[in-house]
């Protein structure tokens, strides 16, 4: 198998009899990386955005001429805006064009990109450009520029990871390289900026001291890394940089000046405010009352094969929330006309109304169901979250994606797919709204997958988020993409707000931004100032990322048939910013560096340009079949997450018995590219593999647990009944006779018995029943704390267990 390497890839070929180079197809011909001689990388970081400029020099050290292809992996929230390559023979420049007009189109070489797409080992998106031929000993210089949103660590640091193409020593997969050693130099420099001040910089490599270029430490520069490396590539970490700013708060703002050459009022011409929203949200106590609206969109497959998962899902909801259920293959109308409060009566009625089997109509009503949900008002101060279950690929995929995208600020989606067909759509919906996606297999592990996502959904949130602005007369602010209504714990939102107009009072040098939200019923307000006349290096990272954000917002408008205006605006923004959009595409323009002389008559002609393949390639990965319809466009980063998730999830579901050997192998083998490591997707390794495996092997234990869960009330309690006695395998009269005298309410004794029984078998039920148990313990503590010691002691004796008092928070 050909192993994927990022950077410059080559394929050797021979001369034909005429002396000219023969350009053969790459099909079935292994690729290998061309040697990187040096890399110069300059990074400009503003709070949580980065602009990266890199110059890479490659050399063909083989004895034959080589066809070369440059490949650059695109991580999430990353976008290229400039690419060119030059050699002694030619210069190649990547140009964006309108896909409808397509004035230029490459005539050959597409088979090279097709080979790369099909034969790459690792899945994801990549920028690929065919550069032609490279003679022995010749060099090619690649100049690349891209922008990227940076992840925010829990402690407020911005994390930057050097792309594997720019740092092959740590992360380029070169073990199949034809040379046994790798010799190259790497120079990495960085400029850092934040109005809060740059407090500290940490890295997993040796740092040179920072040089502060402002007295308030708001800007800093340093040559962070300068090395010359030689030797066999080693298997160790990526180059990672953590930038710490002063006083991490719930909101921060960096103002980036516009391009002086762009017209006023345009996207690139006016100043841009980069707003980071990261409220400090404390952990929620499991089992307590909690706000939130949970809407479940169920399909036929889920109804027929996952009644147990639905049972655990509904029983694990907290008191205080609202819920509704849509069986969208039956009808686009919910079980309730709108979400209802989670109570015992409403839960019982909902379980009664859910059909046990579907009508097998396919996912034909998913779009109408989504529209019905969005047209239904949500309860005040209850953040909305959707759980969407899909079997196959539904019709109207573009319309579904556009509908969810249009409402992305008002909810988040947790999507589950039962087949390859719907994997891309499931991940796209989750990524667009800040949720998660998972592959739900056909066995009993689906309950663990669903409950894992529910635990994420139960994290507390800041609700009713709003921004207000105070500016001099004549100025106004437009928040591109809108403001999210809710921000969940562990999340941060990066917004782009553009300042338009001309201030009438030029003496006012600052504007004011106010953030307001509600947390646990309490109103919270933050106010910060920002300069109206910012300074900057003119690299426009924020403006380009804002362009990407705005084009995503225009996509649903163009799909929904709002006329040609949204599309025309998206194309205009794409061509001026250099950021690709659904309606533009790349083409490589190759210009020979040498002039051509003709003797009869003697004349000097200008270089003749030719067009070569250059595009964003969806690498399928050699272990995964393609499941992405070509008619669907999703923003950069989505397919990367889809492929990474799909690879991990499919690997988990195959040959579970060989897991120890696979783990041992993974320690010795090279890990996947670093762009996969920070992706937000449901990690199957966190689902409790031991528990899920035992669950699969113990159907009797599974049935017992389901019976017990079915008997639990919405508030977490159990009633003392014959059904409970049957599950506990204890005579009902004996249970009643052993009830401590101090207990005045039989349900208290029954609930203690149920929780004790669950902990007696916690090797089976720990992951499945964690939320159920927390709710039960919370109910017990609110009823009779003084009686729990005696109840637990008696329950342990009766059930032959040794559950500790800490389980009941004693």
VOLUM-224972 format. One line per 10 residues: number of its first residue (from 1); for each residue y, z, x of C-alpha. Coordinates in nm, 2 decimals. Layout:
NUM = Y/Z/X  ...;
% end
This chain:
1 = 0.00/0.00/0.00  0.35/-0.08/0.12  0.55/0.25/0.16  0.90/0.24/0.03  1.18/0.26/0.30  1.54/0.26/0.22  1.80/0.08/0.43  1.75/-0.27/0.58  1.41/-0.42/0.52  1.27/-0.72/0.69;
11 = 0.99/-0.98/0.67  0.91/-1.20/0.97  0.85/-1.57/0.93  0.81/-1.87/1.16  1.00/-2.19/1.24  0.89/-2.52/1.08  0.84/-2.84/1.27  1.20/-2.95/1.24  1.33/-2.65/1.42  1.50/-2.50/1.11;
21 = 1.40/-2.17/0.96  1.15/-2.18/0.68  1.24/-1.94/0.40  0.91/-1.84/0.26  0.85/-1.61/-0.04  0.79/-1.24/0.02  0.51/-1.21/-0.23  0.21/-1.02/-0.08  0.40/-0.99/0.25  0.45/-0.62/0.37;
31 = 0.81/-0.51/0.42  0.91/-0.29/0.71  1.25/-0.13/0.80  1.48/-0.29/1.04  1.59/-0.05/1.31  1.91/0.14/1.25  2.12/0.17/1.57  2.41/0.37/1.45  2.57/0.52/1.13  2.93/0.63/1.09;
41 = 2.98/0.82/0.76  3.31/0.95/0.63  3.31/1.18/0.32  3.61/1.28/0.12  3.53/1.57/-0.12  3.77/1.68/-0.39  3.63/1.98/-0.58  3.32/1.82/-0.73  3.37/1.45/-0.66  3.30/1.27/-0.34;
51 = 3.40/0.93/-0.19  3.17/0.81/0.08  3.24/0.53/0.33  2.97/0.43/0.57  2.92/0.17/0.84  2.56/0.10/0.94  2.46/-0.12/1.24  2.10/-0.26/1.23  1.93/-0.46/1.50  1.62/-0.69/1.48;
61 = 1.41/-0.56/1.77  1.11/-0.77/1.69  1.03/-1.10/1.87  1.06/-1.32/1.56  1.34/-1.40/1.31  1.34/-1.19/1.00  1.45/-1.22/0.64  1.64/-0.90/0.56  1.71/-0.72/0.24  1.95/-0.42/0.22;
71 = 1.83/-0.15/-0.03  2.04/0.16/-0.12  1.89/0.42/-0.37  2.13/0.52/-0.65  2.11/0.89/-0.74  2.24/1.04/-1.06  2.62/1.02/-1.11  2.66/0.78/-0.82  2.83/0.44/-0.82  2.89/0.17/-0.55;
81 = 3.23/0.01/-0.55  3.23/-0.19/-0.23  2.97/-0.36/-0.01  2.98/-0.62/0.26  2.76/-0.71/0.56  2.85/-0.92/0.86  2.66/-1.07/1.15  2.74/-1.33/1.42  2.64/-1.60/1.18  2.77/-1.50/0.84;
91 = 2.95/-1.25/0.62  2.81/-1.13/0.29  3.03/-0.97/0.02  2.91/-0.83/-0.31  3.13/-0.94/-0.60  3.13/-0.83/-0.96  3.15/-1.09/-1.24  3.15/-1.11/-1.62  2.79/-1.16/-1.73  2.89/-1.38/-2.02;
101 = 3.10/-1.62/-1.82  2.88/-1.60/-1.50  3.09/-1.85/-1.30  2.86/-1.79/-1.00  2.48/-1.75/-0.99  2.25/-1.74/-0.69  2.00/-2.03/-0.69  1.72/-1.88/-0.47  1.58/-1.57/-0.32  1.51/-1.38/-0.65;
111 = 1.14/-1.36/-0.56  1.24/-1.11/-0.29  1.40/-0.87/-0.54  1.11/-0.92/-0.77  0.87/-0.82/-0.50  1.08/-0.51/-0.42  1.09/-0.42/-0.79  0.71/-0.44/-0.83  0.58/-0.31/-0.50  0.81/-0.02/-0.43;
121 = 0.62/0.31/-0.41  0.90/0.53/-0.54  1.07/0.46/-0.88  1.44/0.46/-0.95  1.75/0.25/-0.94  1.87/0.09/-0.62  2.14/-0.15/-0.51  1.97/-0.44/-0.33  2.13/-0.74/-0.16  1.95/-1.02/0.03;
131 = 2.13/-1.09/0.35  1.95/-1.39/0.48  1.79/-1.43/0.83  1.84/-1.22/1.14  1.74/-1.36/1.48  1.56/-1.15/1.74  1.80/-0.91/1.92  2.08/-0.98/1.67  2.27/-0.72/1.48  2.41/-0.69/1.12;
141 = 2.68/-0.45/1.03  2.67/-0.31/0.67  2.98/-0.15/0.52  2.92/0.05/0.21  3.15/0.26/-0.02  3.04/0.47/-0.32  3.16/0.76/-0.53  2.96/1.04/-0.67  2.99/1.35/-0.89  2.86/1.65/-0.70;
151 = 2.64/1.92/-0.85  2.79/2.27/-0.88  2.57/2.55/-0.75  2.55/2.88/-0.95  2.78/3.04/-0.69  3.05/2.77/-0.74  2.98/2.57/-0.43  2.99/2.19/-0.44  2.66/2.04/-0.29  2.66/1.71/-0.10;
161 = 2.34/1.55/0.02  2.36/1.26/0.26  2.18/0.96/0.12  1.85/0.87/0.29  1.98/0.53/0.38  2.26/0.69/0.58  2.04/0.96/0.74  1.70/0.80/0.81  1.61/1.07/1.07  1.55/1.32/0.81;
171 = 1.45/1.13/0.50  1.39/0.75/0.57  1.03/0.67/0.53  0.96/0.49/0.86  0.61/0.57/0.95  0.51/0.21/0.88  0.79/0.09/1.11  0.67/-0.15/1.38  0.83/0.06/1.66  0.69/0.40/1.74;
181 = 1.02/0.55/1.81  1.36/0.56/1.65  1.68/0.55/1.85  2.02/0.58/1.68  2.34/0.78/1.66  2.50/0.94/1.35  2.86/1.05/1.31  2.95/1.24/1.00  3.30/1.35/0.92  3.44/1.51/0.61;
191 = 3.77/1.58/0.45  3.78/1.86/0.19  4.04/1.93/-0.08  4.08/2.18/-0.35  4.39/2.35/-0.50  4.19/2.68/-0.49  4.15/2.65/-0.11  3.85/2.57/0.10  3.70/2.91/0.19  3.38/2.82/0.36;
201 = 3.15/2.53/0.45  2.77/2.58/0.50  2.51/2.33/0.61  2.16/2.30/0.73  2.27/2.15/1.05  2.51/2.26/1.33  2.88/2.25/1.22  3.19/2.21/1.42  3.49/2.44/1.33  3.70/2.33/1.03;
211 = 4.05/2.22/1.09  4.28/2.32/0.81  4.56/2.06/0.75  4.75/2.27/0.50  4.88/2.63/0.53  4.72/2.73/0.20  4.38/2.60/0.32  4.38/2.35/0.03  4.27/2.07/0.26  4.05/2.07/0.57;
221 = 3.89/1.82/0.80  3.62/1.83/1.07  3.38/1.61/1.25  3.09/1.80/1.10  2.80/1.62/1.28  2.78/1.40/1.58  2.44/1.34/1.73  2.24/1.08/1.92  1.88/1.10/1.82  1.57/0.95/1.99;
231 = 1.21/1.00/1.93  0.96/0.99/1.65  1.10/1.07/1.31  1.02/1.42/1.20  0.94/1.55/0.86  1.21/1.79/0.78  1.51/1.85/0.56  1.79/1.63/0.43  2.14/1.68/0.56  2.30/1.90/0.30;
241 = 2.66/2.04/0.28  2.78/2.33/0.07  3.16/2.36/0.02  3.29/2.69/-0.12  3.63/2.72/-0.28  3.84/3.02/-0.35  3.82/3.22/-0.67  3.56/3.04/-0.87  3.69/3.04/-1.23  3.60/2.90/-1.57;
251 = 3.83/2.60/-1.51  3.97/2.42/-1.22  4.19/2.10/-1.19  4.25/1.86/-0.90  4.52/1.59/-0.95  4.46/1.25/-0.78  4.75/1.01/-0.75  4.72/0.66/-0.88  4.70/0.34/-0.68  5.06/0.23/-0.61;
261 = 4.96/-0.13/-0.62  4.81/-0.10/-0.97  5.04/-0.15/-1.27  5.18/0.17/-1.44  4.98/0.26/-1.75  4.66/0.12/-1.62  4.35/0.32/-1.54  4.40/0.30/-1.16  4.78/0.32/-1.17  4.84/0.66/-1.34;
271 = 4.75/1.00/-1.20  4.41/1.15/-1.28  4.33/1.51/-1.34  3.97/1.61/-1.24  3.89/1.90/-1.46  3.58/2.12/-1.40  3.47/2.35/-1.69  3.23/2.62/-1.58  3.26/2.93/-1.80  3.08/3.25/-1.68;
281 = 2.82/3.31/-1.95  2.60/3.62/-1.92  2.22/3.62/-1.97  2.10/3.67/-2.32  1.86/3.95/-2.40  1.53/3.79/-2.52  1.44/3.85/-2.88  1.79/3.95/-3.00  2.00/3.77/-3.27  2.14/3.45/-3.14;
291 = 2.37/3.18/-3.27  2.27/2.81/-3.27  2.16/2.53/-3.49  1.82/2.38/-3.42  1.72/2.05/-3.58  1.37/1.92/-3.54  1.30/1.54/-3.59  0.93/1.50/-3.63  0.72/1.19/-3.63  0.37/1.10/-3.76;
301 = 0.19/1.17/-3.43  0.35/1.52/-3.40  0.26/1.60/-3.76  -0.10/1.49/-3.73  -0.18/1.64/-3.39  0.06/1.91/-3.31  0.07/2.15/-3.60  0.00/2.44/-3.35  0.30/2.34/-3.14  0.52/2.33/-3.45;
311 = 0.40/2.67/-3.55  0.49/2.82/-3.21  0.82/2.64/-3.21  0.94/2.76/-3.55  0.81/3.12/-3.51  0.98/3.15/-3.17  1.33/3.09/-3.31  1.57/3.39/-3.30  1.72/3.56/-3.60  2.08/3.47/-3.65;
321 = 2.03/3.09/-3.59  2.02/2.80/-3.84  1.75/2.54/-3.86  1.64/2.22/-4.04  1.35/1.98/-4.02  1.34/1.60/-4.06  1.01/1.41/-4.10  1.19/1.09/-4.02  0.89/0.85/-4.07  0.87/0.98/-4.42;
331 = 1.24/0.99/-4.51  1.58/1.02/-4.34  1.66/1.33/-4.55  1.60/1.68/-4.41  1.38/1.94/-4.57  1.70/2.11/-4.66  2.02/1.93/-4.75  2.18/2.10/-4.45  2.08/2.36/-4.20  1.99/2.70/-4.34;
341 = 1.98/3.05/-4.19  1.66/3.15/-4.02  1.51/3.40/-4.25  1.15/3.47/-4.37  1.20/3.31/-4.71  1.36/2.99/-4.56  1.09/2.97/-4.29  0.81/3.01/-4.54  0.96/2.74/-4.77  1.00/2.50/-4.47;
351 = 0.64/2.54/-4.36  0.53/2.47/-4.72  0.74/2.15/-4.74  0.62/2.00/-4.41  0.35/1.74/-4.47  0.04/1.77/-4.27  0.01/1.40/-4.20  0.27/1.12/-4.19  0.27/0.78/-4.36  0.23/0.59/-4.03;
361 = 0.54/0.38/-4.09  0.64/0.39/-3.73  0.97/0.53/-3.60  1.16/0.30/-3.84  1.39/0.57/-3.98  1.50/0.74/-3.66  1.84/0.57/-3.65  1.91/0.65/-4.01  1.79/1.01/-3.97  2.02/1.06/-3.67;
371 = 2.31/0.93/-3.87  2.22/1.16/-4.15  2.22/1.46/-3.91  2.55/1.37/-3.76  2.71/1.33/-4.10  2.60/1.68/-4.19  2.84/1.96/-4.10  2.71/2.22/-3.86  2.76/2.59/-3.92  3.07/2.74/-3.76;
381 = 3.02/2.86/-3.40  2.66/2.75/-3.39  2.60/2.49/-3.12  2.39/2.20/-3.24  2.06/2.11/-3.06  1.82/1.84/-3.16  1.45/1.83/-3.08  1.33/1.47/-3.11  0.97/1.37/-3.10  0.88/1.00/-3.05;
391 = 0.54/0.83/-3.03  0.62/0.46/-2.97  0.94/0.27/-2.90  1.14/0.27/-3.22  1.33/-0.04/-3.33  1.71/-0.06/-3.29  1.69/0.11/-2.95  2.04/0.01/-2.85  2.18/0.14/-3.18  2.00/0.47/-3.14;
401 = 2.13/0.52/-2.78  2.48/0.42/-2.89  2.47/0.66/-3.19  2.36/0.96/-2.97  2.62/0.86/-2.70  2.89/0.85/-2.97  2.82/1.21/-3.06  2.73/1.34/-2.71  3.01/1.60/-2.71  2.89/1.77/-3.03;
411 = 2.53/1.84/-2.94  2.25/1.81/-2.69  1.90/1.66/-2.73  1.56/1.78/-2.62  1.34/1.47/-2.65  0.96/1.44/-2.63  0.76/1.12/-2.59  0.39/1.07/-2.66  0.36/0.73/-2.48  0.51/0.52/-2.20;
421 = 0.70/0.31/-2.45  0.94/0.58/-2.55  0.98/0.75/-2.21  1.30/0.57/-2.11  1.47/0.63/-2.44  1.36/1.00/-2.45  1.51/1.06/-2.11  1.82/0.86/-2.18  1.90/1.07/-2.49  1.84/1.39/-2.31;
431 = 2.05/1.30/-2.00  2.34/1.17/-2.20  2.37/1.49/-2.40  2.29/1.74/-2.12  1.94/1.83/-2.26  1.59/1.77/-2.12  1.30/1.54/-2.18  0.93/1.58/-2.14  0.61/1.38/-2.18  0.39/1.55/-2.44;
441 = 0.02/1.48/-2.37  -0.24/1.47/-2.65  -0.41/1.79/-2.55  -0.32/2.16/-2.61  -0.07/2.17/-2.32  0.19/2.02/-2.55  0.28/2.37/-2.68  0.37/2.49/-2.33  0.59/2.18/-2.28  0.78/2.23/-2.61;
451 = 0.82/2.60/-2.56  0.95/2.55/-2.21  1.23/2.33/-2.35  1.30/2.58/-2.63  1.36/2.85/-2.37  1.62/2.63/-2.21  1.77/2.57/-2.55  1.80/2.94/-2.62  2.04/2.99/-2.33  2.37/3.12/-2.46;
461 = 2.67/2.90/-2.48  3.05/2.89/-2.49  3.13/2.75/-2.83  3.45/2.59/-2.97  3.57/2.46/-2.63  3.91/2.31/-2.64  4.18/2.20/-2.39  4.56/2.20/-2.45  4.83/2.07/-2.23  5.19/2.16/-2.16;
471 = 5.38/1.87/-1.99  5.75/1.76/-1.96  5.88/1.54/-2.23  5.77/1.18/-2.18  5.43/1.26/-2.04  5.10/1.28/-2.23  4.73/1.34/-2.14  4.43/1.14/-2.24  4.09/1.30/-2.18  3.86/1.01/-2.11;
481 = 3.52/1.06/-2.28  3.65/1.36/-2.48  3.59/1.74/-2.45  3.24/1.89/-2.52  3.23/2.14/-2.80  2.98/2.36/-2.63  2.90/2.45/-2.27  2.56/2.62/-2.21  2.48/2.87/-1.95  2.41/2.71/-1.61;
491 = 2.60/2.40/-1.70  2.93/2.27/-1.58  3.13/1.98/-1.72  3.35/1.74/-1.51  3.62/1.58/-1.73  3.87/1.31/-1.64  4.21/1.34/-1.79  4.48/1.08/-1.72  4.85/1.14/-1.73  5.05/0.86/-1.89;
501 = 5.42/0.80/-1.92  5.74/0.89/-1.73  5.88/1.24/-1.72  6.23/1.27/-1.86  6.29/1.59/-1.67  6.20/1.53/-1.31  6.28/1.88/-1.20  5.96/2.01/-1.36  5.70/1.98/-1.09  5.40/2.13/-1.26;
511 = 5.20/2.10/-1.58  4.99/2.36/-1.76  4.64/2.33/-1.89  4.48/2.59/-2.12  4.11/2.63/-2.18  3.99/2.81/-2.49  3.64/2.89/-2.61  3.44/3.16/-2.80  3.17/3.37/-2.63  2.96/3.62/-2.83;
521 = 3.23/3.60/-3.11  3.51/3.68/-2.87  3.79/3.43/-2.80  3.85/3.36/-2.43  4.15/3.18/-2.28  4.22/3.05/-1.93  4.55/2.89/-1.81  4.61/2.71/-1.48  4.89/2.50/-1.34  4.86/2.17/-1.16;
531 = 5.12/1.94/-0.97  5.27/1.64/-1.14  5.34/1.47/-0.82  5.01/1.49/-0.63  4.94/1.39/-0.27  4.62/1.22/-0.16  4.44/0.98/0.07  4.44/0.70/-0.18  4.06/0.66/-0.20  4.06/0.70/-0.58;
541 = 3.72/0.87/-0.62  3.83/1.04/-0.94  3.97/0.72/-1.08  3.65/0.52/-1.01  3.43/0.79/-1.16  3.67/0.81/-1.46  3.62/0.43/-1.50  3.24/0.49/-1.51  3.29/0.76/-1.77  3.52/0.54/-1.98;
551 = 3.29/0.24/-1.97  3.00/0.46/-2.10  3.23/0.56/-2.39  3.30/0.19/-2.47  2.93/0.10/-2.47  2.85/0.25/-2.82  3.16/0.09/-2.96  3.06/-0.26/-2.84  2.70/-0.21/-2.97  2.81/-0.09/-3.31;
561 = 2.99/-0.42/-3.38  3.35/-0.30/-3.33  3.46/-0.64/-3.22  3.51/-0.79/-2.87  3.79/-0.55/-2.77  3.56/-0.27/-2.63  3.36/-0.52/-2.43  3.67/-0.70/-2.29  3.82/-0.36/-2.19  3.50/-0.25/-2.02;
571 = 3.48/-0.58/-1.83  3.84/-0.54/-1.72  3.79/-0.18/-1.60  3.47/-0.28/-1.42  3.63/-0.57/-1.23  3.94/-0.37/-1.13  3.76/-0.05/-1.03  3.46/-0.22/-0.86  3.21/-0.01/-1.07  2.94/-0.21/-1.25;
581 = 2.91/-0.18/-1.63  2.66/-0.32/-1.89  2.87/-0.64/-1.92  2.91/-0.72/-1.55  2.67/-0.80/-1.27  2.67/-0.85/-0.89  2.65/-1.17/-0.70  2.64/-1.20/-0.32  2.88/-1.44/-0.16  2.77/-1.56/0.19;
591 = 3.03/-1.71/0.42  2.93/-1.86/0.75  3.12/-1.71/1.05  3.10/-2.03/1.25  3.30/-2.35/1.17  3.13/-2.69/1.14  3.23/-2.98/1.36  3.17/-3.35/1.26  3.21/-3.62/1.52  3.27/-3.93/1.30;
601 = 3.54/-3.88/1.22  3.63/-3.57/1.42  3.72/-3.29/1.17  3.72/-2.91/1.14  3.59/-2.81/0.79  3.63/-2.47/0.64  3.32/-2.25/0.61  3.10/-2.33/0.32  3.01/-2.04/0.09  2.68/-1.99/-0.07;
611 = 2.55/-1.74/-0.33  2.27/-1.50/-0.27  2.08/-1.24/-0.48  2.26/-0.91/-0.52  2.20/-0.66/-0.80  2.10/-0.32/-0.93  1.72/-0.32/-0.91  1.50/-0.10/-1.13  1.22/0.00/-0.89  0.91/0.04/-1.10;
621 = 0.71/0.24/-0.85  0.36/0.14/-0.76  0.20/0.42/-0.95  0.37/0.35/-1.28  0.36/0.06/-1.52  0.69/-0.07/-1.65  0.79/0.07/-1.98  1.16/-0.03/-2.00  1.27/-0.31/-2.22  1.51/-0.54/-2.03;
631 = 1.74/-0.55/-2.33  1.84/-0.18/-2.28  2.11/-0.09/-2.04  2.15/0.27/-1.94  2.41/0.40/-1.70  2.32/0.45/-1.33  2.11/0.76/-1.27  1.93/0.75/-1.60  1.64/0.54/-1.49  1.61/0.73/-1.17;
641 = 1.56/1.05/-1.37  1.32/0.87/-1.61  1.10/0.74/-1.33  1.09/1.07/-1.14  1.00/1.26/-1.45  0.74/1.01/-1.56  0.58/1.01/-1.21  0.55/1.39/-1.20  0.44/1.43/-1.56  0.17/1.16/-1.54;
651 = 0.04/1.30/-1.21  0.00/1.64/-1.38  -0.20/1.50/-1.67  -0.46/1.33/-1.45  -0.74/1.51/-1.27  -0.62/1.86/-1.32  -0.93/1.99/-1.15  -0.81/1.84/-0.82  -0.48/2.03/-0.83  -0.56/2.26/-0.53;
661 = -0.64/1.96/-0.31  -0.33/1.78/-0.43  -0.11/2.08/-0.34  -0.27/2.10/0.00  -0.20/1.73/0.06  0.16/1.76/-0.06  0.23/2.01/0.21  0.12/1.76/0.48  0.26/1.44/0.32  0.61/1.32/0.31;
671 = 0.80/1.44/0.00  0.98/1.19/-0.23  1.34/1.09/-0.15  1.60/1.37/-0.18  1.77/1.20/-0.47  1.47/1.31/-0.69  1.50/1.68/-0.58  1.81/1.77/-0.77  1.74/1.58/-1.09  1.74/1.78/-1.41;
681 = 1.41/1.71/-1.58  1.13/1.92/-1.72  0.91/2.01/-1.43  0.55/2.03/-1.52  0.47/2.26/-1.23  0.67/2.53/-1.42  0.47/2.51/-1.74  0.21/2.77/-1.63  -0.07/2.55/-1.51  -0.33/2.83/-1.49;
691 = -0.25/2.94/-1.85  -0.25/2.58/-1.98  -0.58/2.51/-1.81  -0.74/2.83/-1.95  -0.60/2.75/-2.29  -0.77/2.41/-2.28  -1.10/2.57/-2.19  -1.08/2.85/-2.45  -1.05/2.69/-2.80  -1.17/3.02/-2.96;
701 = -0.88/3.21/-2.79  -0.64/2.94/-2.90  -0.75/2.97/-3.26  -0.72/3.35/-3.25  -0.37/3.33/-3.11  -0.26/3.07/-3.37  -0.39/3.29/-3.65  -0.19/3.59/-3.51  0.13/3.39/-3.47  0.09/3.25/-3.83;
711 = 0.09/3.61/-3.96  0.41/3.71/-3.77  0.73/3.74/-3.98  1.06/3.57/-3.89  1.21/3.90/-3.77  0.92/3.95/-3.52  0.72/4.20/-3.72  0.36/4.19/-3.85  0.24/4.34/-4.18  -0.07/4.55/-4.18;
721 = -0.33/4.33/-4.35  -0.69/4.22/-4.35  -0.59/3.90/-4.17  -0.44/4.09/-3.88  -0.75/4.31/-3.86  -0.97/4.00/-3.85  -0.77/3.86/-3.55  -0.78/4.19/-3.37  -1.15/4.22/-3.45  -1.10/4.58/-3.57;
731 = -1.19/4.70/-3.92  -0.89/4.73/-4.14  -0.97/5.08/-4.26  -1.01/5.19/-3.90  -0.67/5.05/-3.81  -0.51/5.24/-4.11  -0.70/5.56/-4.02  -0.59/5.55/-3.66  -0.22/5.50/-3.75  -0.02/5.79/-3.59;
741 = 0.11/6.04/-3.83  0.46/6.00/-3.69  0.47/5.64/-3.81  0.63/5.61/-4.16  0.62/5.23/-4.18  0.28/5.05/-4.15  0.44/4.73/-4.01  0.56/4.93/-3.71  0.20/5.02/-3.63  0.08/4.67/-3.70;
751 = 0.34/4.52/-3.47  0.25/4.75/-3.19  -0.12/4.66/-3.23  -0.04/4.28/-3.23  0.18/4.30/-2.92  -0.08/4.52/-2.74  -0.35/4.27/-2.83  -0.14/3.98/-2.69  -0.09/4.17/-2.36  -0.46/4.24/-2.34;
761 = -0.51/3.87/-2.33  -0.19/3.78/-2.14  -0.37/3.55/-1.91  -0.40/3.31/-2.21  -0.08/3.38/-2.40  0.19/3.49/-2.16  0.38/3.16/-2.16  0.30/3.07/-2.52  0.40/3.40/-2.67  0.69/3.52/-2.45;
771 = 0.95/3.45/-2.71  0.74/3.58/-3.00  0.67/3.90/-2.81  1.04/3.95/-2.72  1.14/3.92/-3.08  0.87/4.17/-3.18  0.97/4.43/-2.92  1.34/4.39/-3.02  1.24/4.46/-3.39  1.03/4.76/-3.28;
781 = 1.32/4.91/-3.08  1.55/4.87/-3.37  1.31/5.05/-3.60  1.14/5.35/-3.43  1.19/5.39/-3.06  1.07/5.76/-3.07  0.73/5.65/-3.22  0.64/5.38/-2.97  0.49/5.60/-2.71  0.23/5.75/-2.94;
791 = 0.17/5.41/-3.10  0.10/5.24/-2.77  -0.13/5.52/-2.65  -0.34/5.49/-2.97  -0.34/5.11/-2.97  -0.46/5.11/-2.61  -0.75/5.34/-2.71  -0.84/5.14/-3.02  -0.83/4.80/-2.84  -0.97/4.91/-2.51;
801 = -0.66/4.80/-2.32  -0.41/4.94/-2.07  -0.08/4.80/-2.17  0.21/4.97/-1.99  0.51/5.13/-2.18  0.74/4.89/-2.00  0.62/4.61/-2.22  0.80/4.79/-2.51  1.11/4.86/-2.29  1.02/5.23/-2.26;
% end
